């Protein structure tokens, strides 16, 4: 399960905080919750930074596409003209909830080129990893009401997941 980046109403944030409280209770009481959440959320709860390997766990096809885009020279794509013939990408990405967001100003009209493809990949990964940050922060606020969050960094994300989920 991933947190919906489109869930932005006060009711949604209240529910995310409640989830954090439940996680805190599970952590304190060893009454485990049956949750299947991605590593990116567990890392955010600990105040860490998820990376592309975390994104790959929730969107494998995107990560494969981005990796291939970075390695186009190995496929013989070495000129801007050939790149433009093969790829028609713009500086936008689609979030988990289907929302298309621009990665830079006028991103929907800015075409990715051979020279700018690394910047594009970095921006896509950054946007996708941060898409549910506000929701994760709400879960963390709820968790902080039950468990001292200052102690959470003593755990790895895997240990936190095991303590909450069993």
C-alpha positions in Angstrom: 0.0 0.0 0.0 1.2 3.5 -0.7 -0.2 6.7 0.7 -2.4 8.6 -1.7 -0.8 12.0 -2.5 -4.2 13.3 -3.5 -5.6 12.7 0.0 -5.2 16.3 1.2 -8.4 17.1 3.1 -8.4 17.7 6.8 -10.3 14.4 7.2 -7.6 12.6 5.3 -4.9 14.1 7.4 -6.8 13.2 10.6 -7.0 9.6 9.3 -3.3 9.5 8.6 -2.6 10.7 12.1 -4.9 8.0 13.5 -2.9 5.4 11.5 0.3 6.8 13.2 -1.4 6.4 16.6 -2.3 2.8 15.8 1.3 2.2 14.7 2.6 3.7 18.0 0.2 1.5 20.0 1.4 -1.6 18.0 5.0 -0.6 18.7 4.4 -0.2 22.4 2.1 -3.1 23.0 3.5 -5.7 20.5 -0.1 -6.1 19.2 1.0 -6.1 15.5 -0.9 -4.6 12.6 -1.3 -6.3 9.3 0.2 -3.6 7.1 2.1 -3.9 3.9 3.7 -0.5 3.5 6.7 0.4 1.3 10.2 1.0 2.6 9.9 4.7 1.5 7.2 5.3 4.1 9.1 3.5 6.9 12.2 5.6 6.1 10.2 8.8 6.1 8.7 7.9 9.5 12.3 7.6 10.9 13.2 11.0 9.3 15.4 9.3 6.7 15.6 9.8 3.0 14.2 7.2 0.6 16.1 6.6 -2.7 15.5 5.1 -6.1 15.6 1.5 -4.8 12.6 2.4 -2.6 10.7 3.9 -5.6 11.5 0.7 -7.5 9.6 -1.3 -4.8 6.3 0.6 -5.7 6.9 1.4 -9.4 9.2 -1.1 -11.1 8.2 -0.1 -14.6 9.0 3.6 -14.0 12.4 2.8 -12.6 13.2 0.4 -15.5 12.2 3.2 -18.0 14.3 5.8 -16.2 17.3 3.4 -16.1 17.0 2.7 -19.9 16.7 6.4 -20.6 20.0 7.0 -18.8 21.7 4.3 -20.7 20.6 5.2 -24.3 24.2 5.6 -25.5 24.7 1.8 -25.0 21.9 1.3 -27.5 23.6 3.6 -30.0 21.6 6.7 -29.4 24.4 9.3 -29.4 22.8 12.3 -31.2 20.1 14.7 -30.3 18.2 14.1 -33.5 18.1 10.3 -33.0 17.1 10.8 -29.3 14.2 13.1 -30.4 13.1 10.5 -33.0 12.9 7.8 -30.3 11.7 9.7 -27.2 8.9 12.2 -26.8 9.1 12.9 -23.1 8.4 16.2 -21.4 9.4 17.4 -18.0 6.3 16.0 -16.3 5.5 12.8 -14.3 2.5 11.0 -13.2 2.0 10.5 -9.4 0.6 7.4 -7.8 -2.9 8.9 -7.8 -2.8 9.7 -11.6 -2.1 13.4 -11.2 0.3 14.7 -13.8 2.7 17.3 -12.4 5.3 19.5 -14.1 8.8 19.0 -12.9 9.9 22.5 -13.8 8.4 25.7 -15.0 6.6 25.0 -18.3 7.5 21.4 -17.9 4.6 20.2 -20.0 6.1 22.2 -22.9 9.8 21.5 -22.2 11.0 18.4 -24.1 13.6 16.1 -22.6 16.7 16.0 -24.7 19.8 13.8 -24.7 21.6 16.5 -22.8 18.8 17.0 -20.2 17.7 13.4 -19.6 19.8 13.1 -16.4 18.2 16.2 -15.0 14.8 14.8 -16.0 15.4 11.4 -14.3 16.6 13.2 -11.1 13.5 15.4 -11.0 11.1 12.4 -11.6 12.7 10.4 -8.8 12.7 13.4 -6.5 9.0 14.1 -7.2 7.9 10.6 -6.9 9.8 10.0 -3.6 8.3 13.2 -2.1 4.8 12.8 -3.5 3.3 11.6 -0.2 5.5 13.5 2.2 2.7 15.5 3.7 0.7 12.3 4.3 3.8 10.6 5.8 4.3 13.6 8.0 0.8 13.2 9.3 1.4 9.6 10.1 4.6 10.6 11.9 2.7 13.2 13.9 0.2 10.5 15.1 3.1 8.2 15.9 4.7 11.0 17.9 1.6 11.2 20.2 2.3 7.6 21.4 6.0 7.0 21.0 8.8 9.5 21.5 10.0 10.2 18.0 13.4 11.1 19.3 13.9 7.4 20.0 12.8 6.2 16.5 16.2 6.8 14.8 17.6 4.1 17.1 15.7 1.7 14.8 16.3 0.8 11.2 13.3 1.1 8.9 13.1 -2.7 8.8 13.2 -3.0 12.6 10.4 -0.4 12.9 8.3 -2.4 10.4 8.9 -5.6 12.3 8.0 -4.0 15.6 4.8 -2.5 14.2 3.8 -5.4 11.8 5.3 -8.4 13.3 
